[in-house]
């Protein structure tokens, strides 16, 4: 990728009630177990609406089960220009002993392909956990990139790791809202830390990947948090040389 621009990627891990469903049944999703229901009731449209107003096309990593439960909304997001990428089936841990990893990847791939009308090109592992076979499975399905790792400040090729023809679009723990809001940091503190990190990455012309969630517990879609995010995006858009890209666009610019 050319160093004449500073690429900025806004990603959304579209985790709704599948998070709670890994621990409880549908009839138990009330009280503290209802955070994920907020995503589709309020959070998604508040978050994606903000991105639309800023003219930012995000990459939404969507679990297959969430897509099947909300097909019209996911299809509409794609129609608005947001990239829809895979995020497992239902927040399973891909390295768990009882998981048929390939079958779950294929199931999620098929669901997103059917709902969006085209196959997803990218993947982010639930919980960031893969196996030594994951990238090979993704390559077999025709994926162009992965975005599960946090081991570099620039995109890089995955051929040596089994991802034939694939690119890694890395992200950073400090630029994940769940990391900070999960610690009950105030939104002012979160934005201060993000600005410090982004300013440093901008000086070194690193890939800047911001990762957001539409949930009401560790996500960015509460009213005060979305207002703070609005201010951050306004500031970020004013930085010299920044270009907002989807993960797919970053991968395509990172070589064949």
N, C-alpha and C positions, 0 to 999 in steps of 0.2 A: 504493500500500500504506500502511496506517495506520502512523504513527510511534509508536504506543503500545506496539508490541512490537519486539523486535530479532530479525529472522528469521535462523535458522541453517539452512543447507543442508549436509548431508553427501553428497558425490558420490563415486562409485567409478568410475574408469576401468578397466573390466574387460579389461585388456590381458594376454592370455596369450601363447601361442607365435606368434600372428600377428606380433608384433614381430620375432622371429627369422626367421620365414618370408619376410619381405620381403628377407632377405639370404642365406638358405640353404634347401635343401630339407629335407623332413621327416627324411630319413635322416642329416642333419648336426646334429640338435638334441641334442647331448651336450656335456659340459663347460660352458664359459662360455655356450654357446648354449642351455642348458637352463633358464635362469632362468624363462622364461615358463611352462614345464610345471609349475612350483611352484604357479602360481595355482590350478589346478583340483585339484591333488593335495592341497594343504594350505591355501594362502593364502585362497581365497575363503571357505571355511567358517569359518576362524578369524576373518576380518574381519567377515563378515556375522553370524556368531554373536555377536560382541561387540556389534554394533549392535542385534541383537535383544534382548540382555540389558539394554541401556539403553533399550529401547522406542523406538529411532530408526528411522524409515523413510527409507532413503536413495534417491537417484536413481542407478541403475547405468547408465552409458553403455557399451553393448555393441556391438563390431563384429559385423556380420552373420555373418562367417565363424566367430567364436567361438560365436555362438548356434547355428549349424548344427552345430558340432562337439560342443556340450554342451546339447542342447535340453531335456532333462529338468531339468537344474540351473537353467537360466534360467527355465523355466516355474515351477519350485518357488520361486525367488526372488520372482517376481511374486505367487505365492500367499501368500507371507509378508508381503506388503504393500509391498515395495520397488518403486519405479517403474523400469520398463525403458525406456531411451531409446536413440536411435541414436548410433553412433560410427563411421560409415563402414562399409565392407565389410571390409577387411583391412589397416588402418593405412596405406592409400595416402595420398599427398600430393595433395590435391584440386586443387591448382593446377599439377600436372605436365602437360606438353604432351601426353602420350600417354594421358591419362585421359579416359574418357567419364563425366564427373561425374554427369550426370543418370541414366545407366544404373546406376551404382554406388549412388547414393542410392535409386533405385527397388528395386534388388535387396536392399539391406539392409532397407529398409522392409518389403518383402514377407516376408522371412525372419522378422523380429521379430513382425510381425503374425500370421503363421501359428503361430509357436512359443508366443507369449504369449496369443493369442486376442483381441487387440485391437491397434489400430495405435499405434505410439509417437507421443507428442505433442512430444517434444523431441529435440534434436540437439546434439552437441558434435563439432567437427571434429577428426579425427586430427591431431596436431601443432599444433592451433590454426590451421590454414591453410585458408582459403576462397578462392573467387573472387568476382568481382562478380556472378556468376549464382547462387551457392549459396542465398542466402536466398529468391530467387524460386522456385527449384526446390522448396525446402522448403515454401514457402507453397502451391504447387500441390498438394503431397501432403497438405496439411491440418495441417502442424505448428503448434503453439501457441507454441513458444519455441525459442531458440537459447541455448547456453551456451559459446560459444567465445571471447568477448572479455574483455579485462581493462581496459576503459577507463572504468569508473565504479564507484562504491560502492553504487549502487542499481539496481534493475531499470529498464528504459526501453523505450519502443516502438521497433519496427524498421521502421515503415511507410516512413520516408524512405529507408531503405537497401534497399528491395525486399522486405522481409519483411512482406507485407500481413497485418495482424491479429496479428502476432507480437510477442513480448516478448523482450528480451535479459535473461538471468539471469547477470550477469557473475561471474567468479571472480578470484582474485588469485594471482600467481606465488608469493608467500611462503607461502601456505597450501596449496601443492601438495607432497605428500611427496616426489615425484620430484626437485623442485628441490633439496632439502636432502640427502636420502639419496643422490642421485646424486653429490653432492660428498663423500660418505662422512662426513657430520656424525654425531656420536653422537646417540642418541635423546634424551639429556638436553638437549643443545644445541637439537635440533629443538623439543622441547616448550617450552623457555624462549622461543625466538623466536616460536612460535605463541601462547603466552600473552600476550606483549607486544603482538603485533599484534591479537589478539582483544580484549584489554582496551581498546586505543585505539579499535577499531572499535565496540565496545560503548558506549563513552562518547559517540560521535557517532551512535549508532543506525544504523549501516550494515548492509547485508546482509553476513552472514558466510558465506562459501562455503568449506568445507574439502574438498579433493580428495585422495583416497586411491587407492592401487593395491594389488592383492593379490600382486604379484610379490615374488621374494626378493632382487632386486638393489636397485632404487630404490623399492620399495613398503614398506607398513607392516605386513605380515603375519608377519614373523619374530617369534619368541616374545617377545624383549625389547622390540621395537617395539610389539607389540600391548599389552603390559603398560603401556607408557608412554602409549599412546593411551587405554587404559582410564582411567587417572588424569586425563588431559586432559578426557575426556568427562564424568567425574564432576564435575570442577570447573566445566566449561562449563554443565552442567545447573543448577548452583546460582546462576548469574548472574541478576540481577534482570531480569525482562521477556523472557527469551529464549523463542522458540517454534521448535521443530524442524519444518521443512517440507520437502516435496519440491520440486524445481524446478518441477514442474507446478503445485503449490499456490501457489508464489510468483508464477508467471505469471498464474494465475487471479485472484489478489488485486491484481494490478497494473493492472487495468482491461481493458475489452473492446477 
